[in-house]
Amino acid sequence: MKILVAQFNPHVGDLDANAARIIQIVEDGQNQGADLIVFPELALCGYPPEDLLLRPSMKIRVDRALEKIAPAVTSAKVILGFPLEEEDLLYNAAGVFENGALTNIYRKRELPNYRVFDEKRYFSSGNLSCIISVGGIKVGITICEDLWHESPIKDAVEEGAELIVNINASPFQVRKHQQRLDILKKQARRHAIPILYANMVGGQDELVFDGDSMLVDAAGNIGYQAAWFSESCDLLEASLPSDGIKASVAEIPGTLEATYQALVLGVHDYVTKNGFSSVVLGLSGGIDSALTLAIAVDALGADRVRAIMMPFHYTSDLSRNLAAKQAETMGVHYQSIGIEGIFDRFTDALAEEFAAFEPDVTEQNMQARIRGVLLMAISNKEGSLVLTTGNKSEVAVGYSTLYGDMAGGFDVLKDVLKTKVYELANWRNKIAAVIPEQVITRAPSAELAPGQVDQDSLPDYEELDAILEKYIELDMSAASIITQGFAEETVGKVVKLVDRNEYKRRQSAIGPRVSQRAFGRDRRYPITNGWQPGD
């Protein structure tokens, strides 16, 4: 049996364009002699479609697209994910097409409703298996979360399945590949059956789908591994039930490489799918904006990236020189716009209002907000998307200025802790030294006040990030964190900062999710609440 695995990058909501691409893949696969062509979960509408599923015209558009796709299926069988509405219920479905018609439908049985998933908001659960015959081989169909539960695969095997096809829209997070592989091996060995795992690829708002499609034999051995972070249409030759598999096995990227590629794909697809021709960012001479610039250029090309240095009295010559050097190295359009005169106008206008007060953080925030206004003005005038440069550590504790350095459309590092920022910068420089070494080695500073460094206001980043990881990503209590050797005062301060700054995060730009728990759709806390940190 020849199986074409279509690791597909759909555009959420654009059913006509997705259908046209699906038809092209089907025709190419049939020309290659494919017996079975497999597309990811909800490939027709993209994932997650969210409340688009509630639009009255969704069923009309789905039906129209399926009517176009079906006639293209002639010599192969096609498994395609789409939303199915029937009898006033909506299902996450996998349709089987053959001989120009939709002949079978599988309805997803296990609906995830945790972390970034909320499928029970939209879908009803199916309760039946779906077994089809392909070249004399019985194939059982499952969808994503079904793989992580016992009944769907067990029932399919009991009904005679000799191969399980599991179509997915599984987003990337660090160490997700091993989790997938572990469950594939476990289920394959338990039921003595090979399993094909076909995943989506592409960026969708905060989520990044990495692909990572795989096939394991009945003993849990990998016979096929797709490339990560790119579309592919790989043709596999599988001899079943003897489990002989002829297919490519792509190299698995390391953790830093995978994280970097996820950020690159997230930026590329957010910018291009939303119709922006270019991006603009503030380049400060610091590590965060330096890494953001490198990712943006890798995602879009230097000709679509613009960097703006916005110096003030406290901006060091080193920062100016480092920013200019990196911009030149990466070949991006670079400009310096001083903000001293604008700041003076602001303070003059507020002189009477501020007469009874000493200078404080207000004046620091004004600098950041002036920079935000300049970047947003360039965005409005030129149609460029503003990339913000705040990292997860800063976003967590509110070490950022609302309507200032937080102003923009996409925060590339929103889910990257500061210590990981340094690791990613060093990893990128091993490919080519695009980030000046002094940017990496200098003490981090917002340069909003004379001699200012981040550690004036925050714990050392190694300690801060260790606490943040436990509190945010592992959901540990303050008390539990303290028992692991962290100072009670430090933990208390960090936890209070995280909780207090939820209001800022609600108004911040979205960014690509790469950790096991990100801010936004993955971690949701009330802004107004009386909860006190403790147990």
N, C-alpha and C positions, 0 to 999 in steps of 0.2 A: 504494500500500500504506500502510495506517495502522498505525503501530507504537506501542504503549504501553510506555514504559520505566518499570518499577516500581523506582525507587530506594528500596530496602526496608531497614527497620531491624528485623532479627529479634532474638529473645531466645534466646541460645544454649541449646540443650537443651530448650526448651519447644516441642516439635514440634506439639502440639495447638493452642496459641495461634497459632503461626506459620502453620499450615495454615488456620486460620479467617481470618486476615488475608489470606492469599494468595487464598482463595476469594472474599472480598469484593472484592479488587482485580480479579480475573478477571471477576467479574460486572459490576462498574462499567465495566471496559474494553470488554466485549462490548456493553454498552448504548450506549457511545460509538461503536460501529462498528469497533473495533480488529480488524485482521486478524491481528496478531501481538502477543503480550504477553510481555515479557522480564523475568525476575527475575534477581537476582545469583547469583553462585557460592555453593553450599551454603546458599541462602536458607531451605530447609526446616528445617535444624538450627542455622543460624547459624555464624559463622566467627570464630575457629577453635574447633571442638568438642573438640580435643585428645583426651584419653583417654576421653571419652564415646563416641568411635567404637569403643572396645574393649569397651563394655558389651554383654553377651549380648542385651539387649533392644533394642538400637539398630535392628536390621533389622526387628523386630516393629513398632516405633513408626513407622519410615519407611514400611513397607508399609501400615500402618493409615492414616497421613496421606495417602499417595498415593491410597488407595482413596476417601477423602473428596474429594480435589481433582479427580480425573479426571472425575466426572460433572458438575462445574460448568463444564467446558470444552465448549462447544457450538458456537458460531459462529466462534471465533478459534482460532489455534494458540498454544500457550503453551510457552515455554522456561523450565525451572525447574531450579535446581541442587539436588542432594541426594546423599548418600552411597549408593552402590550396592554391595551385597554379592552376589557370585555366584561359585559354584564355589570357595568359601573364599578369595576375593580381594576386596579392597575398592577401589572406584574413586571418585574425585571426578568426579561425572557431571552431565550436563545432559540432562534428559528432555524429550521433545517430546510434548505432549498435544494431542489433537484428537478431536472427536466422542466425548467421554466416555471416552477410552482413552489409555494410554501407548503411543505408536506407534514412537518412535525414541529411541535413547540414544547420546549422545556421551560418551566416557571421556577425561578430561584426559590429554594426552600428555606435557607437560613439567611435572614436579613440582618446585617450588622447595624448596630445602633449605639456606637461608642466612638470616642475620640473624634475623628473627622467624618465619621459615617452617621447618617441619620435616615437610613432607608425605610424604617418603619413609618416615617412621616408620610411617605409616598406610596409604598408598595404593599401589596398583600403577599402572603407566602403561598407558594405552591406546595403540593404534597405527593406528587407522582414522579417516578423516574421516566427517563426518555432514552430508549435504546434504538439505535439505527444500525443498519448493515452497510458497511463500506468494503467492497471487494471481498465479501464473505466474512469479514471481521465485524463482530458486534461491538459497537462503540456506545458507551454511556456518557451522557452530557451532564455536567455540573457547572455551577457558576460561582466563582470566587469563594465567598464565605462557606459554601457547601463543603469545600475541601477540608476545612478546619473542624468539621463535625463528623460524627461516625455514620449516621443513618443514610445520607444521600449516596455515599460510595458503597456502603454495605448493601443497600437495596439494589443498586445498579448491578453489582456483582452477582447477587442472588438471582437477578433476572437475566443473567447470561452475558453481561458485559465482559469483553476481553481487553478493552482499552478504555480508560477514562480520559475524556477531554474536559479540562477545567478552564473556562474563559474568565479573564480577570480585568479589573480596573484597580490595581493594587499600587498605591503611591509609595514612593521612595521614603525611606528613613534609614539612618545609619544602622547597620547590622541586619537589615530586613532580608537580604539575600539568604543568610544562614537560617533565619526563621522559616522562610519559604522552603528551603531545601530540606530542613529537618522534618517538616510536616509531609512533604512529598515522599521522602524516604520511608517515614513511619507508615503512611497509608498504603504505599506500594507494597511494602513488605507484609503488612498486616493482612492485606487482601490478595496478595500474590498477583498483582496486576500492574502493568505499566500505566503511567499517568503523564499526559501532556498538559503543561501549564502554559497558557498563552496569555500574555499580559499586554496592556496598553502602554504607550510611550507618549511623552509630551508634557508641557507645562499647562496648568489650568489654575489661574489665580494663585492661591498659596500652594497648591499641590503640584508635585512633579512626579510623573509616572516614568519609571526607569526602564520599562521593558523587562529584561531579565527572564524572557520566556525559556522554558526548560522542558525536557522529556527525560523521565527516569524509567528504567526497566523494572520488572517485577521484583528484582533484588535490591532496588534503590540506587542503582548505578546510573550516573548521568550519561545519556547517549546523545543529548543535544543541549547546547547552551547558546542562546542568542546574545548578540552584542547589547550593551547597555546604552540608554540615552539616545538611541537613533532608531528611525524606522527601518524595518527589514522585512523581507519576504523570503524566508528560507524554506527550501524544499527538502523534506526528510524522506528517506526510504526506510520503512519499518517492516520487518518480517515478523509477523505475529502468528501464533502465540510464542514462537521461539525467542522473541525479544531481540532479534538482530536489528540494529539501528545503524544506518549510514547517514551521518549528519555532521555539520561543523560544531565545534565546541569552542566558543569564544573565551578569551581570557577574562578572568574576574578582576576588576579594578580594586586597588586597595582602598581603605577607608577615606583617606584624604583625597585621592583622585576621584572617587565616586561622589564625595560631597562637593568637590569643585565642579564636576561635570553637571551635577544636579542644579547648582546655582547658575551655571552657564545656560543650561536648557531652560530653566525657569525664567531667566531674563529674556532670552531669545523669543520664547513663545508668548510671554506677556506683552512684549513690545510689538511683535509682528501681528499677533492675532487681534490686538486692539488697534491696529492701523497706524501706529506711530512710525515715522520715517527715521527718527533719531532720538538720542537721549542726551541729557545735560546733567552734570553733577558738579558740586563744589569740591575742588581738589585743594586740600588744606596743607599738604605736606605730612599728614599723619597716616597711620597704618590703615585705618578703616577706609578712608577715601581712596587710598592707594590700591588696596585689594579690590574695592568696588570698581575702580577704573579698569584694572586688569581683567576682571570678569566681564565687564561690559564690552571691552574690545574683543575678547575671545568669543563673546556671544554674537556680536553684531558687525564687527569690523571697525577699524579705526575711523573710517570715513563717516560713520553714523554716530560717533561719540564726540561730545564737546565737554571740555573741562574748564571750569572757571575758578581762579584764585581770587578771593575777596579779602585782601589784607586790611588790618587795622593797626593801631599803634602797638599792640602787643604781639603782633605776628612777627616772628623772628626771621632774620635773613635766611637762616637754615631752612625754615619751612618754605619760604618763597623759592629758594634755589632747588630744593628737592622736588617740589611740585612741578616746576618748569622742566627739570631734568626728566622726570617720569613721562610727562606729556610729550616731550621730544622723542624719548625712547620708543614710546608706543605710537607715535605718529598721529596723535589726535589734535584737533583744533583747540588751541589754548589761548586764554585771555585772562588778564588781571584787571579787576575792577576794585579800586580802593573804596572803602566805606567810611573813611574818616569824616568827609564833608557831610554825608547823609546823617551820620550819627550826631554831628554838631547841630544840624537843623532840628533833629528830634529833641535833643536836650534843650535847645533854645526854646522850642515850642512848649516844652514841659517845665521850663525853669520856675515859673511861679508855682506850679503844682508841687514841684519837688523841693521847694525852698527850705522846708522844715526838716528835710530828711538827709541823712548821709548817704553817699553812694553805696550800693550793695549789689545783690545778684540781679536787681532790676536792670542795671546798666549792662550787665553781661548778657542778659536775655535779649536786650535791645539789639546788640550786635548780631546775635544769631537770627533774630527776626528780620533785620535788614537784609541779611544774606538770603533768607528764605524768600523775601519779596523780590529780590533781584532774579533769583533762579526761576520763580514762578512767572515773572514778567517775560523772561526769555522763552519760557515754555509756551505761554499764551501767544506771544508774537510769532514764534517760529514753529510751533506745533511739536516741540520736543517734549518727551516725557522726562520729568525730573526724577532721578534716582537719588533717594536718600541713603545715608551711609552709616546709620546707627547700628551697632551690634546688639546681640541679645542681652549681654550683660548690662549695657546702658539702658536698653528698653525696659529691662526687668526692674531696675531700681529708679527709673525716672531721671537718669543723668543725661538729660536732653531737654531741649526747649520746645514747648508746644508752639506751633506756628512759626518756628524758627528752623533749626536743623532737622526737625521732624517734618517740615513741609515738603511734599512731593507725592509721587504716584506709586513708587515701588521701592521697598527697602530691601536691598539685595542681601544684607547680612542680618536681617531681623531675627533669624533663628540660629545664628552662629555666635557662640560665646567668645569673649575677647581672647582668651588663650588659644582657641581654635583659629581665630583670625590670624594670629602669628604663625601657627602651624601651616595654614593654607598659603600664606604669603611665602614662606620658606619653600613649600612644595612647588609653588608656581615658579619660583626663581630657579629651581633646579632644571626646569625645562628651558627657560631663558630668563636672564636677569633683567626683568622689566620693572621691578620695584627696587629703588635705591636701597642699599644695605642700611644706610643711616636711618631710613624711615622705620626699619624693623628694630634697630637697636636703641633708638632714642627713647626717653621716657615719654609715655603718652600724655598729651595735654590738649585741652580745648583752646588754650591761649586766649582766654577771655579776660584775664587779669594778669598783672605782672608776676612772672615766676611761677605761674600756676601749673600744677601737674595733677593728673586724675587722682592719685593716691592722697591728695590733700582732703578729698571728700569721701573716698571709698577705701575699703580694705584692699590689700594687694590682690591683683586679679586672680592669681592662683587660688587663694583662699576664697575670694568672692565667688568664682565660678564653681568651685567645689560645693559651696553651700547652695548656689542657685540650681545646680544640676539635681541635687537631692530634693530641694523644696519644690521645684517646678516640674522637672521631668520624672522624678521618682515619687512625687507626692508624699514625701516624708514630712512629719511634723517638726516644729522647731525643737521640741523636747528630744525627739529621736536623733536629730542632727547633732545636738549638743553631746549626746552620749557617745558620738563617734569622735570626740576629741576637739571639737570646735568651741571657742570661747562663747559663753552664754551671752555676753554683751554684744559680740559681733553678730552672732546668729540673730539675736533679737532685733538689732538694727537693720540687717539685711531683709529679714522677713517683713518687718514693718514697711520698709521702703517698697518692697514688691507689692504688698497689699494696698498701700496708699496710692500707688501710681497706676492703678487699673484705669482710671479716667483718662490718663494720657494715652495708654495703649489702645483704648477704644477709638481714639481720634488719629491714630497713627496709620501710616501707609502699610498695606499688606506686604508680605515678603515670602519667598519660597520656604516651605517646610522641609527641614532635613533631619531634625532630631526626632526622638520618640514622642516628644510633646512640645508643641510650639504654641506661642500666643496666637489668639484669634479663634478660629473655628475649632481648634484642638483643646484650648484651655479657656473656659468661660466662667468668670466670677462676677458677682454683682458689684457695681461701683459703690452703691450706697448699702452699707451693711455694718452690723455691730459685732462681727466675729472678732474674737481676740486670739492672737497666735498662742499656741501652747501645745497641749497634747495632740 
